[in-house]
């Protein structure tokens, strides 16, 4: 039996040759993680996989990505920045510097998004708080946390500084990811990003509870030029049924869907195990090997690696 399992694993590893994980959380970080960037880079190289994007809710990671790529020959590690208060929120200077440093992904607010405020979380009936909630609570308790970030001003219009950030994303041909924005914000940002010349747009974990986009909404966003992201943790932790993800992929189409792990938490499977399980579940659900490669290998590479 173990030999059969080993052969199945080897087959899945080969199927994901060149895979790039666009969304994960690893050390060093403010939250304890299951692995660190150097270890994961070595593991990906040993497997023949492509690489990963270093996501941090708090720190720009372009310099770190360059160091890890240099330290692990053959590794492809990509930098990013999330526009939370730690970098000044909707700060076009932070986006410009990230672009100059070679960052490939710009996330709109995540932990500081208005859509993730305690009031919004309570209204959604969220019982299990994210790992980063404690940090946000401690910062607020010190009295130094600005207001949660919305892309809209008091008149319901897109803030000028948001448009300036979008222009910088377009200038450096980076990927714009919608972070933890709310539904109406996502639609407004995707439309404005297209107008600003942004070519690479990802709707971050579209079925995560704080987004919970309907399949029809996902199709509309894909028609607007966005890729729709599905993250392993959303379904592994029962925040949304696997069947809904599979239905969304079929409705949107593998050509406009990108899959990531969103792993790195100590309570969840390892990143490699999660990606292998992701591929196995897709195959079991009837997706072809070619479609699995499109979702986990080709589309992520097209977004972050093709320049």
Number of C-alpha atoms within 10 A of each C-alpha: 6 7 8 9 10 11 12 14 16 14 12 18 19 14 19 25 17 22 27 29 28 27 23 18 24 25 18 13 14 13 16 15 18 18 17 15 20 18 13 23 24 19 15 21 18 11 17 17 24 22 27 26 25 27 25 22 23 17 18 25 25 25 15 18 24 18 13 20 19 13 13 16 11 17 25 22 29 26 25 30 27 30 29 23 21 13 17 13 21 25 16 20 14 20 29 18 15 25 24 11 16 18 28 27 32 28 24 29 27 22 25 25 22 20 22 21 17 16 11 14 17 12 9 11 10 13 8 7 11 10 11 12 14 12 13 15 12 12 13 13 10 8 8 9 15 12 12 17 23 22 24 16 11 8 7 10 10 17 15 13 14 21 19 18 24 27 21 23 27 21 14 17 20 26 21 27 26 24 24 26 28 20 16 11 18 23 18 14 23 24 16 17 24 17 14 18 15 23 17 21 25 26 28 26 28 28 25 18 16 18 19 16 20 14 19 12 15 25 21 14 23 21 12 14 19 24 29 27 26 25 25 22 22 21 18 17 10 9 13 16 13 17 11 14 21 16 12 23 24 14 15 21 16 22 16 22 25 27 28 27 27 22 26 24 19 13 9 15 17 18 23 19 13 20 25 19 17 23 23 17 15 18 14 10 12 10 17 12 16 12 18 21 19 22 27 27 25 20 22 29 22 13 23 22 16 8 9
